[in-house]
Amino acid sequence: MNILIIYAHPNPASFNAAILKQVQNSLSKSHNFQTLDLYAEHFDPILQFDKDHKRRDLDKVPEMENYRRLITWADQLIFIFPLWWSGMPAILKGFIDRVFAAGFAYSYKKVGMEGHLQGKSAWIITTHNTPAFITPFAQDYGKVLKRQVLKTCGISPVKLTQLTSIEKISTDKRQKLLDKISQIASNI
């Protein structure tokens, strides 16, 4: 299986970085995987369209070709990112806007949309400081990415793992969360 890990956290010493390392180390050696670290790549998240750059042509922007190729190559996508103010980091939102474009990831039908990325699955891992008892009621971009973006593009199944109250938990609890991530990754 080909796996693309899409990682979005600016601090290489963060808990998200520990999650990334845990996933990379726990995936079966029978899988091929690549990691796309959006901050390390200095990905430009700014979406631009005007009279010379049409929105309908976003699927043909040459600067995004390598990213479209990676998405096409992957059987499974793994997203790792924090939630800040209930949203994903702007760099990841820009990645979604620029890469998961109409014509590539989906197209419009007479009624609704048709996903072009069928046959792929995804795992979304988010971290945040919201207490666990509030997360079922909170709007967050882990859920939005799962329901409104990936499923719309034909990606299914999509698993969402939310790691909560990260700043307040002990080192032991953090290790238990990393062990949980390792267990899930080793079963892919």
BELWORA-V474427 format. One record per run of one state. SS is the DSSP state (H for helix, E for strand, - for the rest). FROM is the first residue (numbers start at 1). TO is the last residue. Records with the same first field share a line. If there is no record, write none. Layout:
SS: FROM-TO / FROM-TO
This chain:
-: 1-1 / 9-14 / 27-31 / 38-54 / 61-61 / 74-75 / 85-86 / 89-89 / 100-101 / 103-105 / 109-112 / 116-120 / 128-131 / 136-140 / 151-157 / 164-165 / 169-170 / 187-188
E: 2-8 / 32-37 / 76-84 / 87-88 / 102-102 / 106-108 / 113-115 / 121-127 / 158-163
H: 15-26 / 55-60 / 62-73 / 90-99 / 132-135 / 141-150 / 166-168 / 171-186
